[in-house]
Every structure is written in structure tokens, then in C-alpha cells.
Amino acid sequence: MIELEHGGGGFKNNELIRQLREIINLKTDWSNTEDDAAIYDLGDQKLVFTTDAFIIDPIFFPGGDIGKIATCGTINDLAVMGAKPLGLSLSVVIEEGFAKKDLFKIAESIDKISKETNIPIVTGDTKVIDKGKLDKIEITTAGVGLANKVIDNGGAKVGDNIITSGDLGEHGVTLLAYRFDYQTDIKSDCKPLWEEFQAVGNLLNAAKDPTRGGVAANINEIADKSKVKIILDEDKLPYKKDVIALTELLGIELFNLPSEGRFIAAVSEKNTDQALKKLHEFNPEAKVIGKCVEGEGVFLKTKLGSERRIEEPKGKLIPRIC
Amino acid sequence: MIELEHGGGGFKNNELIRQLREIINLKTDWSNTEDDAAIYDLGDQKLVFTTDAFIIDPIFFPGGDIGKIATCGTINDLAVMGAKPLGLSLSVVIEEGFAKKDLFKIAESIDKISKETNIPIVTGDTKVIDKGKLDKIEITTAGVGLANKVIDNGGAKVGDNIITSGDLGEHGVTLLAYRFDYQTDIKSDCKPLWEEFQAVGNLLNAAKDPTRGGVAANINEIADKSKVKIILDEDKLPYKKDVIALTELLGIELFNLPSEGRFIAAVSEKNTDQALKKLHEFNPEAKVIGKCVEGEGVFLKTKLGSERRIEEPKGKLIPRIC
């Protein structure tokens, strides 16, 4: 039986995807098909293709809405691969009785990101389902992009620094705070990443945006695929005080919190200063948060000098936040 | 307020899409963005990109299931444009409590079409929504294809014959019969069209697969975009007796019935015999059903010689059949 954890971005989700992949397994010319975006070699350049489904609750939240997150999510999956997003598809399933003005508000939000980034919505589908058979609205976007050189999450090297493009987890706590009716000034970090990735992409060895499953899922992927051990420094944790306080209050693992407008990257010692200088034009909170060393797994080096392992998210994850 | 008709493939659906398109309207290098698949010029060839959402009820039906239809639907949207499908994305939203064995059965069905057509599933997303917040499962596929020459639905010329690749409407009546608990031997016509389209594509002036909204939506699109009048011949109606009987019994407009494995095309007088000969290798029921003449609109020439207009579907359409 399918449980909520099968969609949470953690261990059970990955296990389900592995099971589906054992069934749906045509050998193909595409590469990177186990990751968020697949790659097809067009000869002179690479075609990158990705998709994401959004069933978030609430659909409007401080800092964004389901339209913004659906647009940014797919743009970002292309951007962090170093692919220039060419165009997106937009598929919308709407519950009968949904307010047209809310639908149009969501459309305006999609249009705003599309115009800001100059990435068009080029094809779509609209379906309506009987009242009571869906919770308001579901949006699936897919996107295609072109890259000269793909950056994936398997290129981190021993000696590389791990950097973040900004403070993390604000998207996750924003939705959680809303759901638990907790007052806070924190807003979702949801935003398109193509512009900043364009500025620094050529300096990076590996990159990934920490959405579902947060840094715990994300950095473990980089460590696994790159065959390095990653040590994060507790002194440099990229979380605002309010974010930490809220996760403690709600009993949520900080490292599982999703962001929707940040990326984590592995960058050589030599390129680190230049990358951070460029990233600071977008966000002053971009910084080094850890280091790649020989070994495997992801560890947090505490202020007292001990190491605790940060595992792929395993427990009950709060559903429908990204 | 959103009504079921806003997703039915007819007039209200098109009106809603027009309204959304007034909001989401970034000028773009892509063409054909108002149709089922958009086109991007890569120089030596065209990239074709499409998406479709599936919320059908029932999810298993005679002749297929939601996995088969989601795979064929996107393959066919690419195929009828003359684009070789390169790869599909698969985004699945599952209701908590859904049986894993049913999910795996759907995956097997997707894999079967993928292997038969040699078109891989290359990227995806899996989300789970709380019990009671979705009716079982929703699948969205997107697809990318490459074409040397795109065939769209605006190329029909005065004098062209209108042909069908086989009898129509069987998918629609299969799902309706199931929903109304009516016993019939009819099975869904759901199948991938790439192989037969590859055989005849270069002979056609315009083509389209009559899915949501059926022939009524489909041939009106060809007539509108090609600026021709299309006359269908009542003597040559491509519907099986049982299909006609069931629509009469249920009070459903025959021409609104969707097919999921057929296409309609405009073909010159000169190429008609050759196209039909090739199509007969796949389906003996491929035949001429009408003609393009000067004028506009779509008309049915009755056995008595009078003409009745076949309009874009306007009334209440049965939802969730494709």
C-alpha cells in the first residue's frame, strides 16, 4: 500500500522509484536518467529534460504560490545542470468549483517568473476533476534546456569546498508554520536560479538544489555519486535563527527542510572565492558550509569537534510542502 | 468558478485556455504554442515538446489502463506532428492507500508500450497525497521529439481527402459503458501511433489524433487552421454499429467520442491510395471519410443529401474519459 513517505523525497520514496525503475527499464541513449533531469546528446550540445508535480498545501503562501513553485522548480532542475531553460510545459488539474480568480492569480504568478527569466510556457494541458476528487489544484511542469557542458551532482572532488547560494530551509518552514498556524516573518525562498547559476556554473564541479528531502537528501546524493565524504561545519550552518527555532519547536529535522530557490555546490579551493564573490551579487548569505574529503557519507562536525552522521531522510516526512 | 466543462476539450475548455494564454504570454522563439505540441527550431531539425494530464475513471478498462493511455497520449501527440519521439517524462501523483500491486501493474503497462515503440521513459517525479484528497492516481506525461519536417493541423488544401487511420470512438464508449455498467465487447482503441505515422507521414498535408472532444473538436481545428470547409460523408462514418448504438442509448454525441489510437488526416487526391494501402497494413478500417472544399466549418452530408453542421463540442461533456 502506498504511504505518504513514498512521496516524501527520502528513503521510502527512493525505494519506490527503484522498484518502478526495475519495471520501466528500456535501455536508452539518454544518460542521467536516475537523477532529476535526463540528458540526450544532440551532437553539438546536450538536451536536458525534466519534470515535477506539485500538490502543495497551502497553494498560496508567504513568498509565493503553487504557480511560482511549479515554474521555479522546473527552471531550477534545468539550471543546476548548467542547462539554459528553453521552454516549459504546464499541465493543470483543477477541482470542479475552484475559484477562477485563484486560477488566474496562479497564472499571473507563472507569467511573472516566465517574463523575469525570459523562459516561455510553450505547451500545456488543462483538466477538471469532479468536486471532492482532488484537493483544489495539481500542477505538473516539464522543461527542456540546452547545455554545452552538463554539471551533474557526481563531480565533487576531494578537497572541494561545499558552498550554498544562500540560507536554506525557508520554503519548508514557511509552509509548515502556515499549517501549524504559527506566526513568523519567514517567507519562502522560492525563486528561479538560472541567472545566478549562469554567473557561476562554469566554476562548479557538482551542484544540486535542495528541494524535497532538503540538504539531507541532497548532499548525500552528491557524496554518493561523487564517492567522497562530505563534512559540514556546525559553526557555518546556513539556517536563520528563526528557521532553527521553528524546527525545534515542531520537532522537525532541520536538514530535511526544502528550499526552492537555493543550490548547494562543490567547488575547488581555487575557484571558491570567485564563485562566492559572484554569488554575493545575488545573495549575501552565500558561503562555504563544508568540505569534501576521502571517504563516504555526510557528517556534521559539531562545535565540540565530534562528527554525527546526516542520513538520507528516513522517518515520517511532512508531505505536500514542495 | 471552474466547471467540469472547462476541462472537457470543447468550447468552454478552449475559452479557459484563451484566458490563461492572455495572462501567460511571453513572446517566444517557439511556434505552434497554441496547439497540442510546440516546436523549436534547432537549425538542422525541429524539437517538438508536448504534455498531457490523465485523471481517467476507471483507471483499468478493457483494452488498457491509465499507464497505457498516458504513454500513448504523449507519443501520439508527437507522432501526428511527424516527430520521432525521443523520450518521455512520467509524473505520478498517488493517493495514500493506493495498492502497490496496482501501481506496479500500471508501470508494467507503461513499460510494455515503451519497449514496443522503443521510446524510453527518461525522467519522472512521484508524489503522494493524503487519503481522500485525490481519486486514486493522476499521471502527467511530457515528451520530446525530433522532426525534419513538421506536419501540423493547418495544412489541409481544397481538394484533399479526409482519411481516418481506423474506426473511431471505441476508447470513449469503452469507458462510458463501464461507468454506466453497460455490457459490451468493445475495447479501447488506445495504442501508440508512431509506427503507422512513420509509414504515411510524408504523404499527408495535415493530421491530428481525435482524443478529447473527438472528431467534432479535431476536424473543426483542421478546417479552421487550414481555412477550408470539410464535408464528412454519412455513408462513410468510421464508427462501428455497437459504438453508434451505445451513443444513442446514452444520449451522447457520436462525434465527440474520443479515440486514443487513431488519427485523422488530410491527404491529396494523388497520395490517397498509397496512404490507405500503407495504413491497411495496420488497420483494415482506414478509409476516406470526407473531403476539403472551399469555405469554412465542418458539415455532415446526410444520406438524403442535406448538410448538417458539426460544431466544436459545446454542451456537457462526460469528464475523465481521456
Interface residues (C-beta under 8 A of the other chain):
Chain A: M1 I2 E3 L4 E5 H6 G7 G8 N13 L16 I17 Q19 L20 I23 I24 N25 L26 K27 T28 W30 T33 D36 A37 A38 Y40 L42 L47 F49 T50 T51 D52 A53 F54 I55 L86 G87 S89 L90 S91 V92 V93 I94 E95 E96 G97 F98 A99 K100 L103 F104 A107 E108 I110 D111 S114 K115 N118 I119 P120 I121 V122 T123 G124 D125 T126 K127 V128 I129 D130 K133 L134 D135 E138 T140 A142 V144 P319 R320
Chain B: M1 I2 E3 L4 E5 H6 G7 G8 N13 L16 I17 Q19 L20 I23 I24 N25 L26 K27 T28 W30 T33 D36 A37 A38 Y40 L42 L47 F49 T50 T51 D52 A53 F54 I55 L86 G87 S89 L90 S91 V92 V93 I94 E95 E96 G97 F98 A99 K100 L103 F104 A107 E108 I110 D111 S114 K115 N118 I119 P120 I121 V122 T123 G124 D125 T126 K127 V128 I129 D130 K133 L134 D135 E138 T140 A142 V144 P319 R320
